[in-house]
Amino acid sequence: MTQARTVRVAIIGSGPAGWTAAIYAARASLNPVVIAGIQPGGQLTITTDVENYPGFADTIQGPWLMEQMQAQALHVGTEVIHDIVVSADLSQRPFRLRLDSGEEMLAETVIISTGAQAKWLGLESEAAYQGFGVSACATCDGFFYRGKEVVVVGGGNTAVEEALFLTNFASKVTVVHRRDEFRAEKILQDRLFAHPKVEVIWNSAIEEIVGVVDGMAKNVTGVRLKNVQDGSTREIPADGVFIAIGHAPSSELFKGQLETNAGGYLRVKPGTASTEIEGVWAAGDVTDDVYRQAVTAAGMGCMAALEVSRFLAEEDHAKAHNPISHAEAEKIGVW
């Protein structure tokens, strides 16, 4: 067996949080190693038009943005391993990571940026039109449906909130739910039912997303619904379909080692990216069940890397047999 290699900073995951953490850690001369994971680039690799990431006056493509972040991380000295972490032992430092290739890594610190995945219906037509009329993020894509008709699928808080948000753009929002009542909070339901742009179709599920394909161009034109009680079907027009049945954080690898909330998202200390284990940080959608945006994930990656840098600096300082910390030394003017 190959001897495990030791690294100062291991970053698990390669979405906006992971790449940003890598950029900051590399510029701090920490020689970070990014284990890219099963979907390098994260959810943005299945996103087409991006208009809400700061710094770009024109619409950009999600995959292109991730390529640029990776290129920047490589430019400043990040090492990238295209592999998957299959086990992580966080019981003691250095933390032992085992990769799918069989390689083992001993990491002085770990930044977890494994992200989250939107839950999908599992239809072939849904997959075919992802990024071409099918979305799981109203905040990201709602702007493109100004004056158009859209369908929202789901019955929880996420679905109702997405539907209400889409009324700012769409001419009509149809909410499709397979039951005869919502699980969402009552105050949200009241707002939804009172909105003149909203129609709710109960006891129904999407059987197929309908559209047209013209060469490389694809467009959604409607959905075929099936009544779950009597089996009847009907088709309604739609320019866009928003799947809002929840997200699943990619935190399974750390189950039983790190604290999570009820939804499985990793808990961090308020105002930080620190987990309850010293030397382990979490950033991006794996810990964020509220905002779930590329820009907030990038910000969390920055936070995590800055905290890692300070943590390792303090450790190095102590190992050098300095009797006081940086902060204490600064106070008395001897550092």
C-alpha positions, 0 to 999 in steps of 0.5 A: 500500500502506498504511504499516505501523503500529508497535506496542510489543507484538503478541500473536498468539493469543487464548486464556488465554495471549494475553488474560492477556498483554494484561491485564498488558501493558495495565496496564503502559501498553504499549498491546498489540495482540492479533491474535485469529486463526482461533479467537478464544478458543482451545480453550476455545471448544469446551469446555462445562463448566469446573470446574478454573479457579480462582475459580469455585465453580460450573461455568462454560462455556469460551466464557463464560470467554474472553469475560470474559478478552477483556472484561477485556483491553479494559477495561484498554486492549487493542486487538483486531484480528480478523484472522490473521497470515499471515507473520512476519519475526523476522529483525530488529526491529521484527518485521514481521507481515503480516495476512490483510487485507493490513495490515502491522505493525511490532512492537517485541516479539512474544508468541506465544500461538497455542496447539495443537489436539487431533488428531481422528479426523475423524468427523462423529459425533465433531464432533457430540458434541464437548463432549457426551461427546467430549473430548480432555482427561481432566484437564479432563473426567474428573471428569464421568464418575465411575462411568461407562464411557469409551473412550480412543482411541490407543496412545502415552503420552498415551492410556495416561496419560489412560486411567490417569487416568480410572480414578480416576473411571470404572467402566470404561476401554476403550482402543481401538488400531488396532494390536496393540501400544502405542507408550507407554513400557513402565512405563506399559503395565505399569500399564495392563495391571495395572489391573482397570478397564481393557480393551484392544481391539486392531486396531480403530478407531472407525467411529462415535460413537453417541448420542442427541439430545433437543432441545439435549441430546446424550449419547454412548451408545456407539461402533461399532468396526471391526476393521482386519484382518477388517472386522467391526464391533461396538458397545460402550457408553460414556458418554464418548469421549476422543480421545488421538492427540496435539496439534499446536502452532500453530507453523508460522508460525515454522518455520525462525525459532524453535527447536522440539522434536520435536513442533513446540512452541516452545522457551523458555529454562528458567524464562522465556517467552523464545525465542532471539530477543531481543524474542520470547516464547512462552506457553501451549500453543504451547510447553507439551506437558506440562500444556496447561491453561487456568490454566498457559497464563494463567500463562505469558501473565503471565510473558511480559508481565512479561518484555516490560515489563522488557525495554522498560523497560530499552530505554527507560532506555538510549535516555534515555542513562542510563549504567547499568541499573535493576538497577545503579542500584538497587544503588548507590541512585541510582534 
